[in-house]
């Protein structure tokens, strides 16, 4: 009788534990789709120039992505769509848990484009994501200036004119909102100096504009870090030394 009395509870415990273990395994093994993440914002390529001095030039942009799955990525691809046509710009097949890629292209201000990414894991689960690209350009007139700036006119400048200063400490402030990134466009060359840039009163980042044997207009010289497009920002441009030209500002 003692044997029978003890056997029933032990059997009951074994049954409960077995049920809990099966439920736990089912949750742990639940299929999850691969993740596809693009840069927070496409990046204007620092060191490149705007294609011309009109108010709608083209710009060199780049973007990148990461795709991940604990089950291994069996295949993946990224398509570029420019509003009228699409093309595949990257593909992958293999089985790695994490893969990365990038793409660079030229896009005219005022137009939009889109990168669409998709990944399928070894179990057949598919995940996708996309990023919308519509850069905007504001010329030198979009900023406010402290004393010490002068106007220079030339067909070589964006919209025909710039503001420039060689007064150390002179500032230009550009206010914007709804953007994931801001870039500064200036001129570079042997007669140009050094500029410092700050977002919302943060630490200044120095950028040297001097170098080369001749002046180059409309150069993308600096990108901010990625921003929250729900917030408003003030970009401060400060002359450190030498001549600094304000050609414009790019937002996306």
Long-range contacts (C-beta under 8 A, 24 or more apart in sequence): 31-71, 31-123, 31-125, 32-69, 32-70, 32-125, 33-69, 33-121, 33-125, 33-126, 33-127, 34-67, 34-68, 34-69, 34-71, 34-73, 34-76, 34-119, 34-120, 34-121, 34-125, 34-126, 34-127, 35-66, 35-67, 35-68, 35-69, 35-127, 35-129, 36-65, 36-66, 36-67, 36-76, 36-117, 36-118, 36-119, 36-127, 36-128, 36-129, 37-65, 37-66, 37-67, 37-129, 38-63, 38-64, 38-65, 38-115, 38-117, 38-129, 38-130, 38-131, 39-63, 39-64, 39-65, 39-131, 39-226, 40-180, 40-181, 40-226, 41-179, 41-180, 41-181, 41-226, 41-227, 41-252, 42-131, 42-133, 42-135, 42-181, 42-252, 43-181, 43-223, 44-135, 44-183, 44-220, 44-223, 44-250, 44-252, 45-104, 45-220, 46-183, 46-220, 46-221, 46-222, 46-223, 47-219, 47-220, 47-221, 48-219, 48-220, 49-216, 49-217, 49-218, 49-219, 49-220, 50-137, 50-158, 50-185, 50-218, 50-220, 50-247, 51-106, 51-108, 53-155, 53-156, 53-157, 53-158, 53-159, 53-160, 53-217, 53-218, 54-159, 55-109, 55-137, 55-139, 55-158, 55-159, 56-108, 56-109, 56-110, 56-137, 57-108, 57-109, 57-137, 57-158, 57-218, 58-106, 58-107, 58-108, 58-109, 59-106, 59-107, 59-108, 59-109, 59-135, 59-137, 59-220, 59-250, 60-104, 60-105, 60-106, 60-220, 61-104, 61-105, 61-106, 61-107, 61-133, 61-135, 62-102, 62-103, 62-104, 62-105, 63-102, 63-103, 63-115, 63-131, 63-133, 64-100, 64-101, 64-102, 64-103, 65-100, 65-101, 65-102, 65-115, 65-117, 65-129, 66-98, 66-99, 66-100, 67-92, 67-98, 67-99, 67-100, 67-117, 67-119, 67-127, 68-97, 68-98, 68-99, 69-97, 69-119, 69-121, 69-122, 69-125, 69-127, 70-97, 71-121, 71-122, 71-123, 71-125, 72-96, 72-97, 72-121, 72-122, 73-97, 73-98, 73-99, 73-119, 73-120, 73-121, 73-122, 74-120, 74-121, 74-122, 75-119, 75-120, 76-117, 76-118, 76-119, 76-120, 77-117, 77-118, 78-103, 78-115, 78-116, 78-117, 78-118, 79-115, 79-116, 79-117, 80-105, 80-113, 80-114, 80-115, 81-113, 81-114, 81-115, 81-116, 82-107, 82-111, 82-112, 82-113, 82-114, 83-111, 83-112, 83-113, 86-116, 89-115, 95-122, 107-133, 107-135, 109-135, 109-136, 109-137, 133-252, 134-252, 135-250, 135-251, 135-252, 136-179, 136-250, 136-251, 136-252, 137-185, 137-248, 137-249, 137-250, 138-174, 138-176, 138-248, 138-249, 138-250, 138-251, 139-247, 139-248, 140-246, 140-247, 140-248, 142-174, 142-248, 142-249, 143-172, 143-173, 143-174, 143-237, 143-246, 143-249, 144-172, 144-173, 144-174, 144-175, 145-170, 145-171, 145-172, 145-173, 146-170, 146-171, 146-172, 148-239, 149-246, 152-245, 156-217, 157-217, 157-218, 157-247, 158-185, 158-218, 158-247, 158-248, 162-187, 162-245, 162-246, 162-247, 163-245, 163-246, 164-243, 164-244, 164-245, 164-246, 165-239, 165-243, 165-244, 166-193, 166-239, 166-242, 166-243, 166-244, 167-239, 168-239, 168-240, 168-241, 169-238, 169-239, 170-238, 170-239, 170-244, 171-236, 171-237, 171-238, 171-239, 172-236, 172-237, 172-246, 173-234, 173-235, 173-236, 173-237, 174-234, 174-235, 174-237, 174-249, 175-232, 175-233, 175-234, 175-235, 176-232, 176-233, 176-235, 176-249, 176-251, 177-231, 177-232, 177-233, 178-229, 178-230, 179-227, 179-229, 179-233, 179-251, 179-252, 180-226, 180-227, 180-228, 180-229, 180-252, 181-223, 181-224, 181-225, 181-226, 181-227, 181-251, 181-252, 182-223, 182-224, 182-227, 182-233, 182-235, 182-249, 182-250, 182-251, 183-220, 183-222, 183-223, 183-224, 183-249, 183-250, 183-251, 184-220, 184-221, 184-222, 184-235, 184-237, 184-249, 185-218, 185-219, 185-220, 185-221, 185-247, 185-248, 185-249, 185-250, 186-219, 186-221, 186-244, 186-245, 186-246, 186-247, 187-215, 187-216, 187-217, 187-218, 187-219, 187-245, 187-247, 188-212, 188-215, 188-216, 188-219, 188-221, 189-214, 189-215, 189-216, 190-214, 190-215, 191-215, 191-242, 191-243, 192-242, 192-243, 192-244, 192-245, 193-239, 193-240, 193-241, 193-242, 193-243, 193-244, 194-240, 194-241, 194-242, 194-244, 195-221, 195-237, 195-238, 195-239, 195-240, 195-244, 196-237, 196-238, 196-240, 197-222, 197-224, 197-235, 197-236, 197-237, 197-238, 198-235, 198-236, 198-238, 199-224, 199-225, 199-227, 199-233, 199-234, 199-235, 199-236, 200-233, 200-234, 201-234, 201-236, 204-236, 204-238, 206-240, 209-242, 209-244, 209-245, 210-242, 217-247, 218-247, 218-248, 219-247, 220-250
